Structures are given as C-alpha cells and as structure tokens.
C-alpha cells in the first residue's frame, strides 16, 4: 500500500490531529520530568504506546 495514495477523510485527519496533540502533551510533560531530551522521548513513547495498546 502506498501511503501517499490514501484518501484521508475529515474524521481520519481529526484523529491524526488528536494523536499528535496527545503526543505533544505527553512529550511536554516528559521534558519537565526528565533531565535529557532522549529520556523525555523515551518516556513519552512508552506512555503513548501504552495508551494506544489500552485503547485497542
């Protein structure tokens, strides 16, 4: 499947936007709680992936 050929519905665009905003909020908080950007991304990734798994 070629991702560039996918037709995005308004609902898909909204869902992607919400996902990005959620990740940004997690990353912003992780930056406050960690002492390096690498650790902040690791923490944000971990929490985001757990949220996605629990939503399934």
N, C-alpha and C positions, 0 to 999 in steps of 0.2 A: 504494500500500500504506500502510495506517495502522499505524504502529509500535506504537501502543497496543493494537492488536488481536492482536498476535503472541503466541502461547503459547510461553513460554520453558521449555525442558526443563532438567533439572538440569545436563546437560552444557553447554548454552549459558550458563547462569548461571555455572558454573565457569570457562568460557572467558573470559567477560567479566570476572570477578573477577581472573583471572590477567593479563589485559591491563591492567587498572587498576593492579595491583600492580607490573607491569613498568614502566609509565609512571611511577609514583610513584618507583620506584628510580632510573630514568633522570633524572627531574627533581631528585631529592635530590642526585645526583652532579653534575648540571649546575650546580646552585646553588653547589656548592663550587668549581667550576672557572671560573665567570664572575663578573663584577662587577656585574651587574644582573639583576633577575628577568626582564626581557624577553629578554635574551640566554640566560638559563637555559632559558626556554620554547622559544626558537628551537632551541637545541642539542638539547634533549630531543625536540622534534618531529622534527627531522632524523634523529636516531638511531632513534627509534621507527618512523618511516616506512620507513627503510632495512631495519629488521628485518622489518617486515611484507612488504615487497617481496621480500626474500630468502627468506622462508618460502613464498611463492607459487611 
